[in-house]
Amino acid sequence: MSTPVDLSEFLTAYLAEVDELLGTTSTMLLAIESASRRAEPAPMQVRELFRAVHTIKGLSGMVGVDAIVAITHRMETLLRGAERRGGKLPRGAVDVLLEATRCIEDRVRALHAGVSVEEAPATLLGALDALELDVAQLNEPASFTLSLEPTIRSRLTALEHETLIGAAKAGRRVVTLRFVPSPTHAEAGVTINTVRERLAAVAEIVKVVPLAMPRSESAPGGLVFVLLASSVSSESELATAVGLELGAITTVAEPATAVMPAVPEDATRVEVDDATGVRRAGAVRVDVSRLDETLERLSSLIVARARLAREIARLHEAGVEVRELRLIEREQARQLRDLRASILALRMVPVAELLDRVPLVVRGLRRTTGKSVQLEIDVGRDELDKGVAERIFPAIVHLVRNAVDHGIEDRAGRLRAGKDEEGQLRIESSAVGSGQLEIRVIDDGRGIDREELARRAGAPVPETESEVLALLCRAGLSTRDEVSDTSGRGMGMDIVRRIVVEQLGGQLAVRSERGVGSTFVLCVPLTISIIDAFTFECAGQRFAVPLASVDEILEVDPASVRQGPSSAGLDGAGLLERRGVAVSVVHLDAVLGLARGRERVTAKKGLVLRGELPVAFLVDRMLGQQEIVVRPLLDPLVAVAGITGATDLGDGKPTLILDLVALAGGLVTSRRASARARRVELRS
Amino acid sequence: MTKALVVDDSKVMRDMIIACLRGRPGLAFTHASSGLEAIERLSLAAFDLVVLDLNMPDIGGIEVLEFVRGQDRLRTLPILVVTTRGDEGSRTRAIEAGASRFLTKPFTPDLILSEVGALLDRPAST
C-alpha cells in the first residue's frame, strides 16, 4: 500500500533543526580554534561537530537539498579522520570549515526565503577534499592504559582513554557510575536519559557502556549501564546529583594532586556551556506561525467575549437580573488575559541564543582589522520575544562591527594610550521596569571625538550625550575618512536607531568618554506583536488591517452597489453581488465618522471580511502589504472598539490598525438595535 | 497491534519515519532519541520491530545491534537499519552486527514501507 507522504511538509521543521545544528557547528568550531591556538586537540568538540554535520547531511538528504549534502558529506569525511586522530585537524581546517558552515547558512537562508538554492561552490568542495588528504598525514595518537575492569576497558576507544587520562591529569576525578534500569525506575522517571542528563550537569561524560547481566529481581531488564565520566565533585556529591545510592559510583582515577589545571577554561568554552545549558533543558520546538495562529484564535475568542458582554448589557437594560452573568463574564475576561500572557511567553527566546553568532562576527572582524579583541557576553537567562529578537539582532551586529572597526584602537594605538593590548568588547543585558530589556554594547576603545563628529556633520559641537547620538544617527554620516570593508560608510547608526526606536518603540542612548570607550544602550520591549497587514487610504488617512481578516480585495464601482433592506440605519450601506452571493457594503469613512472633502472618490476598493459575515468595507486606495509592529493603545481614553492599536509605517507618524471583525460585529448589533428601536418605538 | 520502536536522535527524522510508516495499519509507535534509550526500552518491554539509525550521540546503532543480538530474548527481533551511511562497508558492518535489513537515507515512504513489510510479513517459521 502506498501512502502519499510529502516530506517537504517537514521543511519548516527541517530548517529549524538545521539552524540549531548550525549554531552548534559554529560554537564547536570556535572552541576548536581556541584550543588549537594553545596547540591542543579538542577531541570532544570535534566529535560533537562531526555529529552535528552528520545530522545536517542526513536531514538535507531527506528533504532533497543536494548542495548541502555535498558540503556536509565532505566536512563529515574530514572530521571523521580528525576524530580518529584524537581530534587533530590540519592547519587552516577551521577556516575552511567555517566557510563551509557559511555556505550552508546561505543555502538555509535561501530555503527560508523560498528562492532557489545555489549549488555548492567547487572551490570550497576542492578545499575540503584537499584537507581530507592532509588529515591522513597526521599521526595516530599514542596509546596508554587506564585501570578499569577489562569488560569495560575493552569497550573504550583510544580517544576515550586519552580524554579520561587527560582529565585525571588536569585534576579531575574519573568515575564509573552503574545504573540498572527497571520498571520501578522508569515509572519514577529515572531512565538512562535522565541519569545521563543529571550526571552531565556535574561531570563530563566520556562514554556509556551497556552491559548484559543475568536477569534477576534486582536487574529485571538483564541490563546495566556503566557511565564513565570525569568531574571535580566527590563521589557522594555525584551520587546526590544523580539521585542514586553512593554504591553506584566508583572512582577509577583519583584527581592527580598538586597538578595545576592544565589550562584555565577559556572564556569561549564557558560561554558555550552556559548557552547550551540554558537552552537544551526540556525544550520544545514550535513553528512561530503556529503560535501566531493560536493567538489569532484567541483574538476571535476575545471578540466573542465582547459580544457576550454587549448581550449581557442588553439583558440588563431589559430589566433582567444579570449579576451572576456579569461575574462569569469578568472571570472569563481574566482567564483570557492570563491565557494570552501564557501564549506570549511561549514566544520568548533566550538572549544568549540570539547572540550565538556574535563570537563568529567578532572572529571575522579580528581577521579583517588585525585588531586583538576579547568578547565577553553576559546576558544570563534574559529572554526576548522572537519577533523582537529577530529585529534587534542586526542592530547589535552593527554596534559590534562599529565597536571593533571604529571604537577599539589597533595594538600600537592601545599601547600608546596605556591600555591593555587586547581590546575589550562586552555585551550585557538586564531587565528594566516591567516588560523592558536593556542591552548594552560596551567597548574600551577611543570613545567618540565630539569635535571631529561636529566637523563631519557640519554642526555645532554637541554638548550632551543625546545631541551626540542625534548627530551619529544622521543618515549617511561617517566618522572616518576611508570606507571600511566591515562597516562601510554611514555606519548604520541611522538604521540602529530606526530599528530600536521606530520599529520596536524602544530607546537608544550612548555614553562615551574620549579615550576610555563607548557604551551603546538599547532599551526594547520584551514583547511586540507583529502581523502581516494590508495598508490603505481612506478619506485622506492611512490605516492598516491584519491580512488574516481580509478574504478578498475587490474593485468596486460605487454605482453597482444597490441599496438593500438590511442597510437601514447605516449611512451608505448597501448590497453587492459577489459570485452570486450578496455582500453587505459599508463605507469605512462613514463607519469611522471621518470627515471627507466635497469630492467623492468614485472608484473604490472593497475589503471583504473573512468569516461568517459577508461584509465589504469600501476604502479609497490600497497602499500595499507589509509586516507591521502592533503597538497597543494603552490609554483607556482611546480604547475604541474596532481599533486594535497603532503602528509606524516608516514615516514616523502613527497609523491606526483597524479590527474589521469588531467593526463588522458592531455594525450587526447596532443594525439590529436600530431595527428593534424602529419596531418598538417607531422611531428612525 | 505491532509495536515498533523508532530510534533516531533527530526528532524531525523520527517524525518523518513515523509519518511514512503510518501508511501501514496496525503499527503502534514508541521512539527513543538515543542508542542507550533504545537498549533500555528494549530490555524493559517487548517490541515487534525496531527502526534504527546508526549515528547517534551516545552509542551508535552498531553497538545497539551488538548488544541486542547478544541477548537471547532479542536475537530474532526484526531490526531495520536506516542510515545516511550508504557505503558498502557500513552495510556489511550493520548486517554483520545483526541488522535484519538495511535502508539508506534519503528514502521514500514506499521504500521504507516495503522494507518493513518484508520484515513483518514473512512466514512465522523463518
Interface residues (C-beta under 8 A of the other chain):
Chain A: M1 S2 T3 P4 V5 L7 F10 A13 Y14 E17 R51 H54 T55 K57 G58 L59 G61 M62 V63 G64 P181 S182 P183 A186 T191 I192 N193 R196 V208 V209 P210 A212 P220 G221 G222 L223 F225 R285
Chain B: D9 S10 K11 V12 M13 D15 M16 A19 C20 R22 G23 R24 S33 S34 L36 E37 I39 E40 S43 L44 N55 P57 D58 I59 E63 F67 G70 Q71 R73 T83 T84 K105 P106 F107 P109 D110 L113
